[in-house]
Amino acid sequence: MTPSIDQLVERAGQLASTGRWDEAERVWLEVRKRDPQHPRALFSLGVHALKRGEGAAAHELLSAARKFVPNDLLLLMTLSAACQQLGNDEAEREAIEAALVVDPYFLPALLAKGHWLERFGTRAGAAAMFANALAAMFANALKVAPPLAHWPANLRPQLEHARDVAAGYAAELDEFLVRELAEHWNRLPKPLAERWREAASILARKTQPYHAVVNQLCVPRLPAIPFFDRAEFPFLAALEAKTDVIRRELDNALEAARDEFVPYIQYQAGQPVNQWQELNHSKRWSTLHLWRGGKPVHANLERCPETAKALAALPLADIDGLCPNAMFSALAPKSQIPPHHGETNARVIAHLPLIVPDGCLYRVGFEQHRWRVGETLIFDDTIEHEARNDSDELRVVLIFDLWNPLLTAEERELVKAMAQRARTFGNA
């Protein structure tokens, strides 16, 4: 019995999937003999011709198939390859653009357009297109881009090339802007100079804008300020004057109660750990809690009485169920706290550095700082931030919560009331 066209199509697909290309092509020729306008036969025969380097034949067959399935992405990308083989640059671009009209986020088309611009356009255009391709790939990542090992294997070389071109162009443009504009920045006060230094980095696409990302209570329209001016917190002078006393109590705690320093990250089995995989239940980042979630940890406060007095004298942020928090935060040698965001921009976080070996770095948004013993850093932790200890020694800072100085006294009371009501509702 003579097989139907559908049976022939199925047979050709089976042969191709097992690498029996010559047999598959003969079956496709039989399909086309029966139905000269069969789109899949035209497409498949075009692919066979392209594989043999017969660009003209491939272009004719694929163009014929396109009349019947004009929005088929695979066909359009194969047609662009045939045009490239023929040296028809404009037709190659037209096919790529047609694919992007169908799906503006289609990764193979974005990469193909980047390669086309690399050959015939500008370096800036190619870098921008490759950056768009990478952004499309990472659009569904929850917290961080997937590691290289998880990139699609068939596209990995192209993606690596796209990454390198985009990053290289961004770095060179950023360096150029720094050279050209440094004299302007140097005439500005430091906070303004830092703002415009970051603006140049964003313009070059070396970095993205850093916005506040709040995990719990968000106060809208507050400026996202990475580091606050120490002068806005004059009461910290009294705390800093006790740095040596606090350091001695820390040393005693490290010697006598090291087991009381618990892992800061403690996700339970079954919870998504995201970027915290390496630090989950690890003492590479450990803390001795003095206040936790708004409640005092009496045993540890009694162990560190002078530190407790110094904290009691501060106007700590007090938000129901959330803060104040205060702790000695210990980061082990050769360890990193990955980029993350905090719970609310109603408070800011303060670090009093106590043990800071060389090779320690702290980043909030675009700005990087190095801790200096006895000099408090105050920052908005809802902006992406991370810490590194590249030294061979322990790094320890005293961390505590303060109110965001941009909130009025009435707003602070409203924050407290809102958090309390939400907590009451949730526990009902």
C-alpha positions in Angstrom: 0.0 0.0 0.0 1.3 3.5 -0.9 2.1 5.5 2.2 0.3 8.8 2.7 2.0 12.2 2.7 1.6 12.3 6.5 3.3 8.9 6.8 6.1 10.0 4.6 6.6 13.2 6.7 6.8 11.1 9.9 9.2 8.7 8.3 11.5 11.5 7.1 11.5 13.0 10.5 12.5 9.7 12.1 15.3 9.2 9.6 16.7 12.7 10.2 16.6 12.3 13.9 18.8 9.2 13.7 21.3 10.9 11.4 20.3 9.1 8.2 20.3 12.3 6.2 20.5 10.9 2.7 17.5 8.6 3.2 15.6 11.4 4.8 16.2 13.7 1.8 14.9 11.0 -0.6 11.7 10.8 1.4 11.3 14.6 1.4 11.8 14.6 -2.3 9.0 12.1 -2.6 6.8 14.3 -0.4 7.5 17.3 -2.6 6.9 15.2 -5.8 3.3 14.6 -4.5 2.9 18.1 -3.1 5.3 20.7 -4.7 4.2 23.4 -2.2 4.5 21.3 1.0 6.1 23.8 3.5 7.9 21.2 5.7 9.3 19.4 2.6 10.5 22.7 1.2 12.1 23.7 4.5 13.8 20.4 5.1 15.1 20.2 1.5 16.4 23.7 2.0 18.2 22.6 5.2 19.8 19.7 3.2 21.0 22.0 0.5 22.4 24.4 3.1 24.4 21.6 4.7 25.9 20.8 1.4 26.9 24.4 0.9 24.4 25.0 -1.9 23.4 28.4 -0.9 21.4 29.3 -4.0 19.3 26.2 -3.9 18.7 26.5 -0.1 17.6 30.1 -0.5 15.1 29.2 -3.3 13.6 26.4 -1.3 13.5 28.3 2.0 12.0 31.4 0.4 9.3 29.2 -1.2 8.5 27.7 2.3 8.3 31.1 3.8 5.3 32.1 1.7 3.3 29.4 3.5 4.7 29.8 7.0 6.0 33.4 7.2 6.3 33.5 11.0 8.2 30.3 11.5 11.3 31.3 13.6 13.4 28.3 12.7 12.7 28.8 9.0 13.6 32.6 9.2 16.9 31.9 11.0 17.8 29.1 8.5 17.0 31.5 5.6 19.3 34.1 7.2 22.1 31.5 7.2 21.5 30.8 3.6 21.7 34.5 2.8 24.9 34.7 4.7 26.3 31.8 2.7 25.4 33.6 -0.5 27.0 36.9 0.7 23.6 38.7 0.6 24.1 40.8 3.6 20.9 42.8 3.4 18.7 39.8 2.9 20.4 38.1 5.8 19.5 41.1 8.0 16.0 41.2 6.7 15.4 37.6 7.7 16.8 38.2 11.2 14.6 41.3 11.6 11.6 39.3 10.5 12.3 36.8 13.2 12.5 39.6 15.8 9.2 41.1 14.6 7.7 37.7 15.5 9.5 37.5 18.8 11.6 40.5 19.9 13.2 38.3 22.7 14.1 35.3 20.5 17.6 34.6 21.6 19.1 33.1 18.4 17.8 36.1 16.4 19.3 38.6 18.9 22.6 36.9 18.8 22.5 36.7 15.0 21.8 40.4 14.8 24.7 41.1 17.1 27.0 39.1 14.8 25.6 41.0 11.7 26.2 44.4 13.4 29.7 43.2 14.3 30.5 42.6 10.6 28.6 45.5 9.0 27.5 47.9 11.6 29.1 49.7 14.5 30.9 48.3 17.5 28.5 50.2 19.7 25.5 48.7 18.0 26.9 45.1 18.2 27.7 45.6 21.9 24.2 46.9 22.6 22.6 44.0 20.8 24.7 41.4 22.5 23.8 43.0 25.9 20.1 42.8 24.9 20.6 39.1 24.0 22.1 38.4 27.5 19.3 40.4 29.2 16.7 38.3 27.3 18.4 35.1 28.5 18.6 36.2 32.1 15.1 37.8 32.2 13.6 34.9 34.2 16.5 34.6 36.7 15.2 35.1 40.2 18.1 36.7 41.9 21.2 36.2 39.8 22.0 35.2 36.3 22.5 31.4 35.9 26.1 30.2 36.0 27.9 29.5 32.7 27.4 25.7 33.1 23.6 26.2 32.9 23.7 28.2 29.7 22.1 26.4 26.7 24.9 24.2 25.3 24.1 24.8 21.7 24.3 28.6 22.2 27.1 28.8 24.7 29.9 29.8 22.4 27.7 32.6 20.9 26.6 33.7 24.4 30.2 33.8 25.7 31.2 35.9 22.7 28.2 38.2 23.3 29.2 38.6 26.9 32.8 39.3 26.1 32.0 41.9 23.3 29.4 43.7 25.4 31.6 43.7 28.5 34.7 44.8 26.6 32.9 47.7 24.9 31.3 48.8 28.2 34.7 48.8 30.0 36.4 50.8 27.3 33.7 53.3 27.1 33.6 53.7 30.9 37.4 54.2 31.0 37.1 56.8 28.2 34.3 58.7 30.0 36.4 58.7 33.2 39.4 60.2 31.4 37.3 62.8 29.7 35.1 63.8 32.6 37.4 63.5 35.7 38.2 67.2 35.8 34.4 68.0 36.0 33.8 65.5 38.8 36.8 66.8 40.7 35.1 70.1 41.1 32.0 68.6 42.8 31.5 67.6 46.4 32.3 63.9 46.9 28.6 62.7 47.1 27.8 64.5 43.8 31.0 63.3 42.2 30.1 59.7 43.1 26.6 60.2 41.6 28.1 61.3 38.2 30.8 58.6 38.3 28.0 56.1 38.5 26.0 57.9 35.8 29.0 57.3 33.4 29.1 53.6 34.3 25.4 53.3 33.6 25.7 55.2 30.3 28.5 52.8 29.3 26.3 49.8 30.3 29.0 48.6 32.6 26.5 48.6 35.5 22.8 48.9 35.8 21.0 51.5 38.1 20.7 50.2 41.6 17.2 50.7 43.1 15.8 49.8 46.5 14.3 46.3 46.5 12.4 45.8 49.7 11.5 42.4 51.1 8.9 43.6 53.6 7.8 47.2 54.4 8.5 49.7 51.7 8.3 53.5 52.1 7.6 54.8 48.6 9.5 57.8 47.2 12.4 57.6 49.6 15.7 58.3 47.7 17.9 55.2 47.3 21.0 56.5 49.0 23.8 53.8 49.2 25.9 55.4 52.0 24.7 58.1 54.3 26.8 61.0 55.5 28.1 60.2 59.0 27.4 63.8 60.0 23.6 63.0 59.9 24.1 60.7 62.9 26.0 62.9 65.5 25.0 60.5 68.4 27.4 57.8 66.9 30.4 59.7 68.3 29.7 58.3 71.8 29.5 54.8 70.4 32.7 55.2 68.4 34.5 56.5 71.5 33.9 53.0 73.1 35.3 51.1 70.2 38.2 49.7 72.2 35.9 48.6 75.1 33.5 47.0 72.6 36.4 45.2 70.9 37.6 43.8 74.2 34.1 42.4 74.9 34.1 40.9 71.4 37.5 39.3 72.0 36.2 37.8 75.2 33.2 36.4 73.5 35.2 35.0 70.7 37.4 33.2 73.2 34.8 32.1 75.7 31.6 31.7 73.7 32.7 31.0 70.1 30.0 28.3 69.9 27.4 31.0 70.6 28.2 32.6 67.2 25.5 30.9 65.0 25.2 30.8 61.1 23.5 33.9 59.9 21.8 32.0 57.1 19.6 29.2 58.3 17.2 28.1 55.6 15.3 24.8 56.3 15.2 21.8 53.9 12.8 22.5 51.1 13.1 26.3 51.2 14.6 28.0 48.1 18.1 29.1 49.1 18.9 31.0 45.9 22.3 32.7 46.3 22.7 31.5 49.9 23.5 27.9 49.0 27.2 28.1 50.1 26.5 30.0 53.3 23.4 28.1 54.4 24.0 26.8 58.0 27.7 27.7 57.6 29.8 29.5 60.2 31.7 31.2 57.4 29.2 34.0 58.2 28.3 33.8 61.8 26.8 36.2 64.3 26.5 36.7 68.1 23.0 38.2 68.4 22.4 41.0 70.9 19.0 42.0 69.7 17.1 39.9 67.2 13.8 40.8 65.5 13.1 43.5 68.0 13.8 41.3 71.1 16.8 41.4 73.3 19.1 38.3 73.6 19.7 38.7 77.3 22.4 36.2 77.8 24.6 37.8 75.1 23.8 41.4 76.3 24.9 40.3 79.8 28.1 38.9 78.3 28.8 42.3 76.7 27.6 44.9 79.3 29.5 47.9 77.9 28.3 47.1 74.4 24.8 46.8 75.7 25.0 50.2 77.4 26.4 51.8 74.2 23.5 50.3 72.2 20.9 51.4 74.7 22.1 55.0 74.3 21.3 54.9 70.6 18.0 55.8 68.9 17.7 52.3 67.4 14.9 51.7 64.9 12.0 49.9 66.6 9.6 48.2 64.1 7.4 45.5 65.4 8.7 42.0 64.7 11.6 43.3 62.5 14.0 45.5 64.5 16.0 46.5 66.3 18.7 44.0 65.4 22.2 44.2 66.8 24.9 41.6 66.4 28.6 40.9 66.1 28.9 39.8 62.5 31.9 37.6 61.8 33.0 36.8 58.2 35.6 34.0 57.9 38.8 34.3 55.9 38.4 33.9 52.1 34.6 34.3 52.3 32.0 36.4 50.5 28.5 37.4 51.4 26.7 37.4 48.0 24.6 40.3 46.7 21.3 40.7 48.5 18.6 43.1 49.7 17.1 44.0 53.1 13.7 44.1 54.6 12.7 47.8 54.8 14.0 51.2 53.7 12.4 52.7 56.8 15.6 51.8 58.6 19.2 52.0 57.7 22.0 49.7 58.8 25.1 50.8 60.7 28.4 48.9 60.9 30.9 49.7 63.6 34.1 48.0 62.3 36.0 46.2 65.1 38.4 43.6 63.4 39.3 44.6 59.8 42.3 42.9 58.2 43.5 44.1 54.8 41.6 42.7 51.9 38.1 43.4 53.1 35.6 45.2 50.9 32.0 46.3 51.2 29.8 47.3 48.3 26.4 49.0 48.3 25.0 49.6 44.9 27.7 51.2 42.8 29.8 52.4 45.7 32.6 50.4 47.3 34.1 51.1 50.8 36.7 49.6 53.0 35.9 49.4 56.7 38.1 51.4 59.1 38.1 50.3 62.7 36.0 52.7 64.8 34.5 54.6 61.8 30.8 53.8 61.4 29.4 53.1 58.0 25.6 53.8 57.5 23.8 52.5 54.4 20.4 51.5 52.9 20.5 47.7 52.8 17.5 47.6 50.4 20.0 48.5 47.8 21.9 45.5 46.5 25.0 45.0 48.7 27.7 42.4 49.3 30.8 41.9 51.5 34.2 40.2 50.9 36.9 39.1 53.2 39.8 38.1 50.9 42.3 38.1 53.8 43.6 35.1 55.9 42.0 36.5 59.1 38.6 36.9 60.7 36.6 40.1 60.0 34.1 41.3 62.6 31.7 44.3 62.7 29.0 45.4 65.1 25.8 45.7 63.1 22.7 47.6 64.3 19.5 49.3 63.0 18.8 53.0 62.9 15.9 55.0 61.6 16.2 56.3 58.0 17.0 60.0 58.7 14.7 61.1 55.9 11.6 60.0 57.8 9.9 62.5 60.2 9.0 61.5 63.7 5.4 61.2 62.7 6.3 58.9 59.8 8.4 56.7 62.1 5.3 56.2 64.3 3.3 55.4 61.2 5.8 52.8 60.2 5.6 51.2 63.6 1.8 51.2 63.5 1.6 49.8 60.0 4.0 46.9 60.9 2.1 46.2 64.1 -1.3 46.1 62.4 0.0 43.9 59.6 1.6 41.5 62.1 -1.7 41.4 64.1 -3.7 40.7 61.0 -1.3 37.9 59.9 -1.5 36.2 63.3 -5.3 36.4 63.5 
